[in-house]
Amino acid sequence: MRDLPVQGDLIWIRQRRWRVQATHSGAGLTRVVVDDGRATRPRTFLLPAEPWTNDQPGRTRGVSRQRALAWLAACAARASAASTPTAIVTARTTLFAYQLEPALAVLAGARRVLIADGVGLGKTVQAALIVAETLRRETDARVLVLVPPPLMAQWADELETRFGVPVFAADSASFARLRAERPYLDNPWESAGVWLVSPDYLKQPHILETLPRRGFDAVVMDEAHSMAGDSQRRWAIDTIARSARRVILLTATPHDGDDARFRRLIDLGATGAKADALVIFRRAGTRPSRHTRRMDVNAGPGLSQVLDAIDAFERTGPVAAPCEGLRLICGVFRKRALSSLAAFQASLERRLSVVSNTDAGVASADWVQLEFFGTDVVPGDEWAALASDAGLPAAQERAWLLRLQAVATRAVASGRGDPKLACLRKLLQRSKESAVVFTEYRDTLQAVAGALTGSRSLAALHDGLSGTAQRHALREFLEGRADTLLATDVASQGLNLQHRARWVVNVDVPWTPMRLEQRVGRVDRIGQSRPVHVTMLGVRHEADVALRARVAARQHLSAAAPLPSCTRWTRAARTPRLCRARRCRAR
């Protein structure tokens, strides 16, 4: 044993292992600043007043031959073989054989991996295994996990419960508290361990500037398709991924029919090196126990008049040279009216704001920030449509918008209300089954909540809630205090609801067809023990038929899209072979 430790040494003090960060000697004593590698507050000890050693403390004791052999077998099982993910030995979960393949690819040298398995096939567990194996082989490794806010608690539970990996959830409050506890000018991002953070929090310039120049040992991106937009967020995340040693992308919807978005996805973290090819794992699950039922309601005179008025507004444009902007605006109006009259009225208000600002000499691009408004209030592509030029004089368009408002107001005040919401209320009143009700728009969600109040105990989950509020709403449903979860597509990503519900109701059809599969995948996933039921609400009107045809065409384009040449395509069997961690440990 040396007289004194130096920076970087691993030492034992008080039966715990520490890494030395700094040493300061003077007056016969040495102050040692140490860190246990778990992103906690550093500790300070005085040597030699505090006993320490370079070796693990302990005393020799005699054991039986059987116990000694068992100890040797355990040591051999935990040895880090070059091509074996030894984290499965201590994993407290049951793993399918196909779930080991991404970890094996990383151990074989793959830097960028895309796990694009179908919904419910355990992508989180596969990525968590890679994270656990990285920390097992490199005790001072730094791992960054980017997840949407509703999934942070689920990711923390997967890593800590199943693999024994502690995490630190970084947000504005917790990160400020951590910096206050650490020494001055000590960057918390330099600490070893797993950092769990939201992409929207990380993309902020003052947060990006605090990241160290030294790249992370692994960067995991859950719901990676949501980070592939043409935005500041994608640029920030791509910058971080390029400097990382490993990049793990997770998504059940790699291609949604948009070729440019798909190309941006598969280029995330690419450095251009020949050995930087993306390895893709794509497996489709078979679900014979899923029952889908479509319920079409009569449009009624109110909704029919609204849809006819939208058609009339679209025909006001010049016949010789139809305006693309007017067509896009009416397309948004039509789709939101088919979702709910409340969503249609809200879109009218937003278009009136655009017309008023344009008439006042304010360019629409100056106040409509597409990146900022990419939420469940109005998706980014719909903001682009609502902000486009209709090709009509402002006074004429304003008159038409006010006329549409009057028609919608009469439809709501007619006494019959929204036919789709009335059907939904009767449907849920006939059953005591727990249900997850999805809609694309927050305006529709609020209308649904008003229609179901009093008949169901509700929990609402949408993009306007903070991360804490979203987790609280999710607990209300999972713990049984609410029997109906109302959600926008913010809840269609990664949540595990299969133990609480098996019934999904879709109030409307999203622009992106794969969102439907993501919604159903919240309950139709590994661990679901009952048949899954899906209810699709529609309207008996030619506008709804046209919308469904457009979504089907986009879904066909997505299914027919070729995969890049760097793909390694694998398919899981209908009944995958199991690799049980406990059985491996017993051997």
C-alpha positions as CSV (number, residue, x, y, z in Angstrom):
1,M,0.0,0.0,0.0
2,R,1.3,3.4,-0.9
3,D,1.7,6.1,1.8
4,L,-1.0,8.2,0.2
5,P,-3.6,7.8,-2.6
6,V,-3.4,9.9,-5.7
7,Q,-6.2,11.2,-8.0
8,G,-7.9,8.4,-9.9
9,D,-7.1,5.7,-7.3
10,L,-9.8,3.3,-6.1
11,I,-9.6,3.0,-2.3
12,W,-11.7,1.5,0.5
13,I,-12.9,3.6,3.4
14,R,-15.6,2.5,5.9
15,Q,-16.2,-0.7,3.9
16,R,-17.1,1.3,0.7
17,R,-15.3,1.7,-2.5
18,W,-14.4,5.3,-3.6
19,R,-12.6,6.9,-6.5
20,V,-10.2,9.7,-5.5
21,Q,-11.0,13.0,-7.1
22,A,-8.5,15.2,-5.4
23,T,-5.9,15.2,-2.5
24,H,-4.6,18.1,-0.4
25,S,-1.8,17.6,2.0
26,G,-0.6,19.7,4.9
27,A,0.2,19.8,8.6
28,G,0.6,16.0,8.8
29,L,-2.9,15.3,7.4
30,T,-4.2,14.7,3.9
31,R,-7.7,15.8,2.9
32,V,-9.1,13.3,0.3
33,V,-12.1,14.2,-1.8
34,V,-13.8,11.0,-3.1
35,D,-16.9,10.0,-5.1
36,D,-18.7,6.6,-5.1
37,G,-19.6,6.9,-8.8
38,R,-23.3,7.2,-8.3
39,A,-23.7,10.9,-9.1
40,T,-24.1,11.7,-5.4
41,R,-22.4,14.4,-3.3
42,P,-18.6,13.9,-3.0
43,R,-17.3,13.0,0.5
44,T,-14.2,14.3,2.2
45,F,-12.0,12.2,4.6
46,L,-8.8,13.0,6.5
47,L,-5.9,10.6,6.3
48,P,-4.3,8.9,8.1
49,A,-6.9,9.6,10.8
50,E,-9.4,7.6,8.7
51,P,-8.2,4.0,8.0
52,W,-8.0,3.2,4.4
53,T,-6.7,0.5,2.0
54,N,-6.2,-0.2,-1.6
55,D,-7.7,-3.6,-1.2
56,Q,-11.2,-4.6,0.0
57,P,-11.2,-4.9,3.8
58,G,-12.1,-8.3,5.2
59,R,-10.8,-11.2,7.2
60,T,-9.9,-14.7,6.3
61,R,-12.4,-17.3,7.4
62,G,-12.8,-21.0,6.7
63,V,-15.8,-22.3,4.7
64,S,-16.9,-25.7,3.5
65,R,-15.8,-27.1,0.1
66,Q,-19.3,-26.7,-1.3
67,R,-19.5,-23.1,-0.3
68,A,-16.1,-22.3,-1.8
69,L,-17.0,-24.0,-5.1
70,A,-20.2,-22.0,-5.2
71,W,-18.3,-18.8,-4.6
72,L,-15.8,-19.6,-7.4
73,A,-18.7,-20.4,-9.7
74,A,-20.3,-17.0,-8.9
75,C,-17.0,-15.2,-9.6
76,A,-16.7,-17.1,-12.9
77,A,-20.3,-16.1,-13.9
78,R,-19.6,-12.5,-13.2
79,A,-16.4,-12.4,-15.2
80,S,-16.5,-10.0,-18.1
81,A,-16.2,-12.2,-21.2
82,A,-15.4,-10.4,-24.4
83,S,-18.7,-11.3,-26.1
84,T,-21.1,-12.2,-23.3
85,P,-23.5,-9.7,-21.6
86,T,-22.8,-10.8,-18.0
87,A,-25.4,-8.3,-16.7
88,I,-28.1,-11.0,-17.3
89,V,-26.6,-13.1,-14.5
90,T,-27.9,-10.7,-11.8
91,A,-30.9,-9.3,-13.8
92,R,-34.1,-9.6,-11.9
93,T,-36.3,-10.3,-15.0
94,T,-37.1,-12.9,-17.6
95,L,-35.4,-12.2,-20.9
96,F,-36.4,-13.5,-24.3
97,A,-33.5,-14.8,-26.4
98,Y,-34.0,-12.1,-29.1
99,Q,-33.7,-9.4,-26.5
100,L,-30.0,-10.3,-26.1
101,E,-29.1,-9.5,-29.7
102,P,-28.6,-5.7,-29.5
103,A,-26.3,-6.1,-26.5
104,L,-24.3,-8.8,-28.4
105,A,-24.0,-6.4,-31.3
106,V,-22.7,-3.6,-29.1
107,L,-20.2,-6.0,-27.5
108,A,-19.1,-7.0,-31.0
109,G,-18.2,-3.4,-31.8
110,A,-21.3,-1.8,-33.2
111,R,-21.4,1.9,-32.3
112,R,-24.9,2.8,-33.5
113,V,-27.8,0.5,-32.9
114,L,-31.5,1.1,-33.8
115,I,-33.9,-1.2,-32.0
116,A,-37.1,-0.8,-34.0
117,D,-39.1,-3.8,-32.7
118,G,-42.9,-3.6,-32.8
119,V,-44.9,-2.1,-30.0
120,G,-44.8,-4.1,-26.7
121,L,-41.7,-6.3,-27.5
122,G,-39.5,-5.0,-24.7
123,K,-37.3,-2.3,-26.3
124,T,-36.7,-0.7,-22.9
125,V,-35.4,-3.9,-21.4
126,Q,-33.0,-4.4,-24.3
127,A,-31.6,-0.9,-24.0
128,A,-31.4,-1.2,-20.2
129,L,-29.4,-4.4,-20.6
130,I,-26.9,-2.5,-22.7
131,V,-26.7,0.3,-20.1
132,A,-26.2,-2.2,-17.3
133,E,-23.5,-4.0,-19.2
134,T,-21.7,-0.8,-20.0
135,L,-21.6,0.1,-16.3
136,R,-20.6,-3.4,-15.3
137,R,-17.5,-3.3,-17.6
138,E,-16.6,0.4,-16.9
139,T,-17.3,1.5,-13.3
140,D,-16.7,5.1,-14.2
141,A,-18.9,5.1,-17.3
142,R,-21.3,8.0,-18.0
143,V,-24.6,7.2,-19.7
144,L,-27.2,9.7,-20.9
145,V,-30.8,8.4,-21.4
146,L,-33.1,10.8,-23.3
147,V,-36.8,10.0,-22.7
148,P,-40.1,11.9,-22.8
149,P,-41.2,13.2,-19.4
150,P,-44.0,10.7,-18.8
151,L,-41.5,7.8,-19.3
152,M,-38.8,9.0,-16.8
153,A,-40.3,7.1,-13.8
154,Q,-40.8,4.0,-15.9
155,W,-37.2,4.1,-17.1
156,A,-35.9,4.6,-13.5
157,D,-37.9,1.7,-12.3
158,E,-36.7,-0.6,-15.1
159,L,-33.0,0.2,-14.5
160,E,-33.1,0.1,-10.7
161,T,-35.5,-2.8,-10.1
162,R,-34.5,-5.1,-12.9
163,F,-30.8,-4.4,-13.3
164,G,-29.8,-2.7,-10.0
165,V,-28.6,0.5,-11.8
166,P,-29.3,3.7,-9.9
167,V,-30.2,6.8,-12.0
168,F,-30.3,10.5,-11.6
169,A,-33.3,12.3,-13.1
170,A,-32.1,15.7,-14.3
171,D,-34.6,18.5,-14.4
172,S,-34.4,22.2,-13.5
173,A,-35.1,21.7,-9.7
174,S,-33.0,18.6,-9.1
175,F,-30.1,19.8,-11.1
176,A,-30.0,23.1,-9.3
177,R,-30.1,21.3,-6.0
178,L,-27.2,19.0,-7.1
179,R,-25.1,22.0,-8.2
180,A,-25.7,23.7,-4.9
181,E,-24.5,20.6,-3.0
182,R,-21.3,20.1,-5.0
183,P,-18.1,22.1,-4.7
184,Y,-17.8,25.4,-6.6
185,L,-17.0,25.0,-10.3
186,D,-17.5,21.2,-10.1
187,N,-19.6,20.1,-13.1
188,P,-22.2,17.4,-12.1
189,W,-22.2,16.1,-15.7
190,E,-18.7,14.8,-15.2
191,S,-19.9,12.3,-12.5
192,A,-20.1,8.6,-13.4
193,G,-23.5,7.0,-13.6
194,V,-26.8,7.2,-15.5
195,W,-28.4,10.5,-16.3
196,L,-32.1,10.5,-17.1
197,V,-33.2,13.7,-18.9
198,S,-35.9,15.0,-21.2
199,P,-34.8,16.1,-24.7
200,D,-36.7,19.4,-24.3
201,Y,-34.8,20.2,-21.1
202,L,-31.4,19.2,-22.6
203,K,-31.8,21.2,-25.8
204,Q,-31.9,24.6,-23.9
205,P,-28.7,26.5,-24.7
206,H,-27.7,27.2,-21.1
207,I,-27.9,23.4,-20.4
208,L,-26.0,22.4,-23.6
209,E,-23.2,24.8,-22.6
210,T,-22.7,22.9,-19.3
211,L,-22.1,19.6,-21.0
212,P,-18.4,18.6,-20.8
213,R,-16.4,18.2,-24.0
214,R,-15.7,14.6,-23.2
215,G,-18.5,12.6,-24.8
216,F,-20.7,10.1,-22.9
217,D,-19.9,6.4,-23.0
218,A,-23.4,5.7,-24.2
219,V,-26.4,7.8,-25.3
220,V,-29.8,6.1,-25.3
221,M,-32.8,7.8,-27.1
222,D,-36.2,6.4,-26.4
223,E,-39.0,7.3,-28.9
224,A,-36.2,8.4,-31.2
225,H,-38.6,9.2,-34.0
226,S,-39.8,12.2,-32.0
227,M,-36.2,13.5,-32.1
228,A,-35.9,13.3,-35.8
229,G,-37.7,16.5,-36.8
230,D,-36.1,19.4,-38.6
231,S,-35.6,21.5,-35.4
232,Q,-33.2,22.8,-32.8
233,R,-33.9,19.8,-30.6
234,R,-32.7,17.4,-33.3
235,W,-29.5,19.4,-33.9
236,A,-28.7,19.5,-30.1
237,I,-29.3,15.8,-29.7
238,D,-27.3,14.9,-32.8
239,T,-24.4,17.0,-31.6
240,I,-24.3,15.1,-28.3
241,A,-24.7,11.7,-30.0
242,R,-21.8,12.4,-32.4
243,S,-19.3,12.6,-29.5
244,A,-20.7,9.5,-27.7
245,R,-18.9,6.2,-27.8
246,R,-22.2,4.3,-28.4
247,V,-25.7,5.5,-29.6
248,I,-28.8,3.4,-29.0
249,L,-32.0,4.5,-30.7
250,L,-35.4,3.1,-29.7
251,T,-38.6,3.4,-31.7
252,A,-41.5,1.2,-32.8
253,T,-42.2,3.6,-35.8
254,P,-39.0,4.2,-37.7
255,H,-40.8,5.2,-40.9
256,D,-44.1,7.0,-40.8
257,G,-44.3,7.7,-44.5
258,D,-42.0,10.7,-44.4
259,D,-38.7,9.8,-46.1
260,A,-36.9,12.9,-45.0
261,R,-37.8,12.3,-41.4
262,F,-36.7,8.7,-41.6
263,R,-33.3,9.8,-43.1
264,R,-32.8,12.2,-40.2
265,L,-33.6,9.4,-37.8
266,I,-31.0,6.9,-39.2
267,D,-28.4,9.7,-39.4
268,L,-28.6,10.6,-35.7
269,G,-25.1,10.4,-34.2
270,A,-23.4,9.4,-37.4
271,T,-19.9,10.7,-37.8
272,G,-19.3,9.5,-41.4
273,A,-16.7,6.9,-40.5
274,K,-16.9,3.6,-42.3
275,A,-17.2,1.6,-39.1
276,D,-20.1,3.8,-38.1
277,A,-22.9,1.9,-39.9
278,L,-26.2,1.7,-38.2
279,V,-27.3,-1.8,-37.1
280,I,-31.1,-2.1,-37.1
281,F,-33.1,-4.7,-35.3
282,R,-36.7,-4.9,-36.5
283,R,-39.0,-7.6,-35.2
284,A,-42.8,-7.7,-35.6
285,G,-45.0,-9.2,-32.9
286,T,-48.0,-11.4,-33.7
287,R,-51.1,-10.6,-31.6
288,P,-53.9,-13.1,-32.5
289,S,-56.0,-12.1,-29.4
290,R,-56.7,-8.5,-30.5
291,H,-60.2,-7.6,-31.4
292,T,-60.9,-4.3,-33.3
293,R,-64.3,-2.8,-33.7
294,R,-65.3,0.3,-35.7
295,M,-68.3,2.3,-34.5
296,D,-69.5,4.9,-37.0
297,V,-72.0,7.5,-35.7
298,N,-74.4,9.5,-37.8
299,A,-73.1,13.0,-38.4
300,G,-76.4,14.6,-37.6
301,P,-77.6,17.9,-39.0
302,G,-75.2,20.0,-36.9
303,L,-71.9,18.3,-37.8
304,S,-73.1,17.8,-41.4
305,Q,-73.7,21.6,-41.7
306,V,-70.2,22.3,-40.4
307,L,-68.6,19.9,-42.9
308,D,-70.6,21.3,-45.8
309,A,-69.7,24.9,-44.7
310,I,-66.0,23.9,-44.8
311,D,-66.5,22.5,-48.3
312,A,-68.1,25.7,-49.4
313,F,-65.3,27.8,-47.9
314,E,-62.8,25.7,-49.9
315,R,-64.7,26.4,-53.1
316,T,-64.4,30.2,-52.7
317,G,-60.8,30.1,-54.1
318,P,-60.1,30.7,-57.7
319,V,-61.1,27.7,-59.9
320,A,-58.5,28.3,-62.6
321,A,-55.6,28.3,-60.1
322,P,-56.6,26.6,-56.8
323,C,-54.6,27.9,-53.8
324,E,-52.7,25.2,-52.0
325,G,-52.8,27.2,-48.7
326,L,-56.6,27.3,-48.7
327,R,-56.7,23.5,-49.3
328,L,-54.4,22.9,-46.4
329,I,-56.4,25.2,-44.1
330,C,-59.7,23.4,-44.9
331,G,-58.0,20.1,-44.5
332,V,-57.1,21.0,-40.9
333,F,-60.6,22.3,-40.3
334,R,-62.2,19.2,-41.6
335,K,-59.9,16.8,-39.6
336,R,-60.5,18.7,-36.4
337,A,-64.2,18.9,-36.9
338,L,-64.3,15.1,-37.3
339,S,-62.4,14.9,-34.0
340,S,-64.8,17.2,-32.1
341,L,-66.7,20.4,-32.6
342,A,-64.6,21.9,-29.7
343,A,-61.4,21.2,-31.6
344,F,-62.8,22.8,-34.8
345,Q,-63.9,25.9,-32.9
346,A,-60.4,26.3,-31.4
347,S,-58.8,26.0,-34.8
348,L,-61.1,28.7,-36.1
349,E,-60.0,31.1,-33.3
350,R,-56.3,30.4,-34.2
351,R,-56.9,31.0,-37.9
352,L,-58.7,34.3,-37.1
353,S,-55.6,35.3,-35.1
354,V,-53.4,34.6,-38.1
355,V,-55.7,36.7,-40.4
356,S,-55.8,39.6,-37.9
357,N,-52.0,39.7,-37.5
358,T,-51.4,39.5,-41.3
359,D,-54.0,42.3,-41.8
360,A,-52.1,44.4,-39.2
361,G,-48.8,44.0,-41.1
362,V,-47.3,41.3,-38.9
363,A,-45.9,38.4,-40.9
364,S,-47.2,35.0,-39.8
365,A,-43.7,33.6,-39.6
366,D,-42.8,36.2,-37.0
367,W,-45.3,35.0,-34.4
368,V,-45.9,31.3,-35.3
369,Q,-42.9,29.3,-34.1
370,L,-43.5,25.9,-35.6
371,E,-40.9,24.3,-33.3
372,F,-42.5,25.7,-30.2
373,F,-46.0,24.7,-31.1
374,G,-45.3,21.1,-31.9
375,T,-47.6,19.9,-29.1
376,D,-51.0,18.3,-28.7
377,V,-52.7,21.7,-28.9
378,V,-51.9,21.9,-32.6
379,P,-49.2,19.6,-34.1
380,G,-46.4,21.4,-36.0
381,D,-47.7,20.4,-39.5
382,E,-51.1,21.9,-38.7
383,W,-49.5,25.1,-37.5
384,A,-47.8,25.4,-40.8
385,A,-51.2,24.9,-42.5
386,L,-53.0,27.4,-40.3
387,A,-50.3,30.0,-40.9
388,S,-50.3,29.6,-44.7
389,D,-51.7,32.1,-47.2
390,A,-55.3,31.3,-48.2
391,G,-55.1,33.3,-51.4
392,L,-58.2,35.4,-50.3
393,P,-58.5,39.0,-49.3
394,A,-58.3,39.3,-45.5
395,A,-61.8,40.8,-45.2
396,Q,-63.4,38.0,-47.3
397,E,-61.6,35.3,-45.4
398,R,-62.6,36.8,-42.1
399,A,-66.2,36.9,-43.1
400,W,-66.1,33.3,-44.0
401,L,-64.4,32.3,-40.7
402,L,-67.1,34.2,-38.8
403,R,-69.7,32.4,-40.8
404,L,-68.1,29.0,-39.9
405,Q,-68.0,30.1,-36.3
406,A,-71.8,30.8,-36.4
407,V,-72.5,27.4,-37.9
408,A,-70.4,25.6,-35.3
409,T,-72.1,27.5,-32.5
410,R,-75.5,26.5,-33.8
411,A,-74.4,22.9,-34.0
412,V,-73.2,22.9,-30.4
413,A,-76.3,24.8,-29.1
414,S,-78.7,22.5,-31.0
415,G,-79.2,20.3,-28.0
416,R,-77.8,17.2,-29.5
417,G,-74.2,18.3,-29.0
418,D,-71.3,16.4,-30.6
419,P,-72.5,13.0,-31.9
420,K,-69.2,11.3,-31.4
421,L,-68.9,12.4,-27.7
422,A,-72.5,11.3,-27.1
423,C,-71.6,7.8,-28.5
424,L,-68.5,7.6,-26.4
425,R,-70.4,8.5,-23.2
426,K,-73.0,5.7,-23.9
427,L,-70.3,3.2,-24.8
428,L,-68.4,3.7,-21.5
429,Q,-71.5,3.8,-19.4
430,R,-72.4,0.3,-20.6
431,S,-69.2,-1.2,-19.2
432,K,-67.2,-1.1,-16.0
433,E,-64.0,-2.1,-17.8
434,S,-61.0,0.2,-17.4
435,A,-60.4,2.1,-20.6
436,V,-57.7,4.3,-22.2
437,V,-59.3,6.9,-24.4
438,F,-57.0,8.5,-27.0
439,T,-57.4,11.7,-29.0
440,E,-54.9,13.7,-31.1
441,Y,-55.9,17.1,-29.7
442,R,-56.0,18.6,-26.2
443,D,-59.1,20.5,-27.2
444,T,-61.0,17.3,-27.8
445,L,-59.6,15.8,-24.6
446,Q,-61.1,18.6,-22.6
447,A,-64.5,18.1,-24.4
448,V,-64.4,14.4,-23.7
449,A,-63.6,15.1,-20.0
450,G,-66.7,17.3,-19.8
451,A,-68.9,14.7,-21.5
452,L,-67.7,11.9,-19.1
453,T,-67.7,13.8,-15.9
454,G,-70.1,12.2,-13.4
455,S,-70.2,8.8,-15.2
456,R,-66.5,7.8,-14.9
457,S,-63.6,8.6,-12.6
458,L,-61.1,10.3,-14.9
459,A,-57.3,10.9,-15.1
460,A,-56.0,13.2,-17.9
461,L,-52.6,13.0,-19.5
462,H,-51.5,15.6,-22.1
463,D,-48.6,17.7,-23.2
464,G,-49.7,20.8,-21.2
465,L,-48.9,19.1,-17.9
466,S,-45.6,19.2,-16.2
467,G,-43.6,16.0,-15.8
468,T,-44.7,15.7,-12.2
469,A,-48.3,16.2,-13.1
470,Q,-48.1,13.7,-15.9
471,R,-46.7,11.1,-13.5
472,H,-49.3,11.9,-10.9
473,A,-52.1,11.3,-13.5
474,L,-50.6,8.1,-14.6
475,R,-50.4,6.8,-10.9
476,E,-54.1,7.7,-10.5
477,F,-54.9,5.3,-13.3
478,L,-52.4,2.6,-12.5
479,E,-53.3,2.4,-8.8
480,G,-57.0,2.2,-9.5
481,R,-58.2,5.6,-8.3
482,A,-59.4,6.4,-11.9
483,D,-61.0,3.9,-14.2
484,T,-60.5,5.9,-17.4
485,L,-57.4,7.5,-18.7
486,L,-57.9,10.3,-21.2
487,A,-54.8,10.9,-23.1
488,T,-53.3,12.6,-26.2
489,D,-50.6,11.0,-28.1
490,V,-48.1,12.1,-25.5
491,A,-49.2,8.9,-23.7
492,S,-48.8,6.7,-26.8
493,Q,-45.0,6.4,-26.3
494,G,-43.6,3.7,-24.1
495,L,-46.1,3.5,-21.2
496,N,-46.8,0.1,-19.7
497,L,-50.6,-0.1,-19.1
498,Q,-51.1,-3.8,-19.8
499,H,-51.6,-4.7,-16.2
500,R,-54.3,-2.1,-15.7
501,A,-56.4,-2.2,-18.9
502,R,-57.0,-4.0,-22.1
503,W,-59.5,-1.6,-23.8
504,V,-58.4,1.3,-26.0
505,V,-60.8,3.7,-27.5
506,N,-59.7,6.0,-30.4
507,V,-61.8,9.1,-30.6
508,D,-60.1,10.2,-33.8
509,V,-57.5,9.1,-36.4
510,P,-54.1,10.8,-36.3
511,W,-52.2,12.0,-39.3
512,T,-49.5,9.4,-38.7
513,P,-50.9,5.9,-39.1
514,M,-48.3,4.3,-36.9
515,R,-49.7,6.3,-34.0
516,L,-52.6,4.0,-33.9
517,E,-50.4,1.0,-33.3
518,Q,-48.5,3.0,-30.7
519,R,-51.8,3.7,-28.9
520,V,-52.9,0.1,-28.8
521,G,-49.4,-0.9,-27.8
522,R,-49.9,0.6,-24.4
523,V,-52.0,-2.3,-23.4
524,D,-51.1,-4.9,-26.1
525,R,-47.6,-5.8,-25.0
526,I,-45.6,-8.4,-23.1
527,G,-47.4,-9.1,-19.8
528,Q,-50.9,-8.7,-21.1
529,S,-52.9,-11.8,-20.0
530,R,-56.3,-11.0,-21.5
531,P,-57.6,-10.4,-25.0
532,V,-57.2,-6.7,-26.1
533,H,-60.1,-4.8,-27.4
534,V,-59.8,-1.7,-29.7
535,T,-62.7,0.6,-30.5
536,M,-62.5,3.1,-33.4
537,L,-65.0,5.9,-33.4
538,G,-65.9,7.3,-36.8
539,V,-68.5,9.5,-38.6
540,R,-70.8,8.4,-41.4
541,H,-69.7,11.1,-43.8
542,E,-67.7,11.2,-47.0
543,A,-65.1,13.5,-45.3
544,D,-64.3,10.7,-42.8
545,V,-64.0,8.2,-45.6
546,A,-61.5,10.5,-47.4
547,L,-59.5,10.9,-44.2
548,R,-59.3,7.2,-43.6
549,A,-58.2,6.6,-47.2
550,R,-55.4,9.2,-46.9
551,V,-54.1,7.5,-43.7
552,A,-54.3,4.1,-45.3
553,A,-52.3,5.3,-48.3
554,R,-49.6,6.7,-45.9
555,Q,-49.5,3.5,-44.0
556,H,-49.0,1.5,-47.2
557,L,-46.1,3.9,-48.1
558,S,-44.6,3.3,-44.7
559,A,-44.8,-0.4,-45.0
560,A,-43.3,-0.4,-48.5
561,A,-40.4,1.9,-47.6
562,P,-37.1,0.1,-48.1
563,L,-34.7,-0.2,-45.2
564,P,-31.1,1.2,-45.7
565,S,-28.4,-1.1,-46.8
566,C,-26.8,-1.2,-43.3
567,T,-29.8,-3.0,-41.9
568,R,-29.5,-6.4,-40.2
569,W,-33.0,-7.7,-40.3
570,T,-34.1,-10.2,-37.7
571,R,-37.5,-11.7,-36.9
572,A,-38.6,-13.1,-33.5
573,A,-40.4,-16.4,-33.5
574,R,-44.1,-16.5,-32.6
575,T,-43.1,-18.2,-29.3
576,P,-39.6,-16.9,-28.5
577,R,-37.2,-19.0,-26.5
578,L,-36.7,-17.7,-23.0
579,C,-33.4,-17.0,-21.2
580,R,-34.2,-16.9,-17.5
581,A,-31.7,-15.0,-15.5
582,R,-32.3,-16.9,-12.3
583,R,-31.7,-20.2,-14.1
584,C,-28.4,-18.9,-15.5
585,R,-27.4,-17.7,-12.0
586,A,-28.2,-21.1,-10.5
587,R,-25.9,-22.8,-12.9
